[in-house]
């Protein structure tokens, strides 16, 4: 098994707020990892760094064995070239809490946009790929719908199809079911679970819904204060946490 | 009314000039607004700074002074422009600066999440602008552009001061010829009003067609 995502001694602060503090983290190829923890614990920043939407202060991040931010002499980081950034981003797909669909494009247009403009496929090929993906997430009927005419669950399924359209090796879900009405969580979770069944796809899920972590992950990490405090299999960690902070967090979540 | 009918051709010539100059300077202003509004987002600092200089300069000086400068001063520097060229350039540059700020503000109003999504999909800067940002910003720009366009149409009356026979110029000429100001000025006002009403109706149509499909059914 090879390492897909590696964080070595990564630090990241926003002003005086320390988000990641000498952070070490590894994800193997094909592994499904859920990250839980209180808000402000650095979970989302972690995903944004992997997607290269956010830079780091120092340390080393590698994806599929290649460093994301080149290290120059000592602790100074060199901005990656645009080409390197493109290559790295093409390994990763991301689904956001608020869907972030393009409102001026139909469901089909949203999914077809990247294959068409980034991979340079023909209009026909990219739309065929988009239609197949939308069928996979159960939205064959909604190809020509604009996002504003879709429910939250449907919008998020379009967003998942859109992220899959570039055939990433890593999929990131940033609170993908948190903005949904409770009765819509199931349909999105179903799609996520289908995706996670693909053996080669590495999946990282940030969530505060323990049901999502249980359904997707084969490893759950509890993050707090910019560190992984405890990790383990979903049953072990969620039912019998060893660390006091994990226990306190889970108690708070279950009460809410 | 008989008086107006008697001088109808003078006023029609004026109307023609006003419409022609409005169209020409609005087209120039639109191109400049888009270019400099987007240039404020360029990754190249030199382009960003020149856009800011242009906007601040033309927004911060009076349109009339700009027109006079083009018309009276440039010839001394060896640049001879026709009055029409002066008018189109002057109004275009001035309203282009206002428009560029509209473009900038609307680009900024596109939710940041859309930019994250575009970056995650590996869109280039140009693709992000063309596919994601501008189609959305354009809809927000429409009401503001309508405002500016109406402002511009009315500002064309300034060109009467650089010898162009626009509606205001002709109205003044008719007043001189006829020794009667009340009905002529009233007619002139009415014509400006009708032009701007037609303009705002047409712009509203364009806005509606741009946002087609994006408003949830039932929420009209």
HADDOCK unambig.tbl for C-alpha pairs under 7 A between the chains (distance, minus, plus):
assign (segid A and resid 51 and name CA) (segid B and resid 120 and name CA) 6.50 0.50 0.50
assign (segid A and resid 53 and name CA) (segid B and resid 116 and name CA) 6.96 0.50 0.50
assign (segid A and resid 86 and name CA) (segid B and resid 122 and name CA) 6.09 0.50 0.50
assign (segid A and resid 89 and name CA) (segid B and resid 120 and name CA) 6.62 0.50 0.50
assign (segid A and resid 89 and name CA) (segid B and resid 122 and name CA) 6.49 0.50 0.50
assign (segid A and resid 90 and name CA) (segid B and resid 122 and name CA) 6.86 0.50 0.50
assign (segid A and resid 93 and name CA) (segid B and resid 120 and name CA) 6.51 0.50 0.50
assign (segid A and resid 94 and name CA) (segid B and resid 120 and name CA) 6.50 0.50 0.50
assign (segid A and resid 100 and name CA) (segid B and resid 113 and name CA) 5.49 0.50 0.50
assign (segid A and resid 100 and name CA) (segid B and resid 114 and name CA) 5.25 0.50 0.50
assign (segid A and resid 100 and name CA) (segid B and resid 117 and name CA) 6.24 0.50 0.50
assign (segid A and resid 101 and name CA) (segid B and resid 114 and name CA) 6.92 0.50 0.50
assign (segid A and resid 102 and name CA) (segid B and resid 114 and name CA) 6.69 0.50 0.50
assign (segid A and resid 102 and name CA) (segid B and resid 132 and name CA) 6.43 0.50 0.50
assign (segid A and resid 103 and name CA) (segid B and resid 214 and name CA) 6.62 0.50 0.50
assign (segid A and resid 104 and name CA) (segid B and resid 135 and name CA) 6.66 0.50 0.50
assign (segid A and resid 104 and name CA) (segid B and resid 136 and name CA) 6.62 0.50 0.50
assign (segid A and resid 104 and name CA) (segid B and resid 214 and name CA) 6.67 0.50 0.50
assign (segid A and resid 114 and name CA) (segid B and resid 121 and name CA) 6.10 0.50 0.50
assign (segid A and resid 118 and name CA) (segid B and resid 122 and name CA) 6.68 0.50 0.50
assign (segid A and resid 118 and name CA) (segid B and resid 123 and name CA) 6.31 0.50 0.50
assign (segid A and resid 146 and name CA) (segid B and resid 213 and name CA) 6.31 0.50 0.50
assign (segid A and resid 146 and name CA) (segid B and resid 214 and name CA) 6.08 0.50 0.50
assign (segid A and resid 148 and name CA) (segid B and resid 214 and name CA) 5.92 0.50 0.50
assign (segid A and resid 148 and name CA) (segid B and resid 215 and name CA) 6.28 0.50 0.50
assign (segid A and resid 148 and name CA) (segid B and resid 216 and name CA) 5.32 0.50 0.50
assign (segid A and resid 149 and name CA) (segid B and resid 216 and name CA) 4.99 0.50 0.50
assign (segid A and resid 149 and name CA) (segid B and resid 217 and name CA) 6.80 0.50 0.50
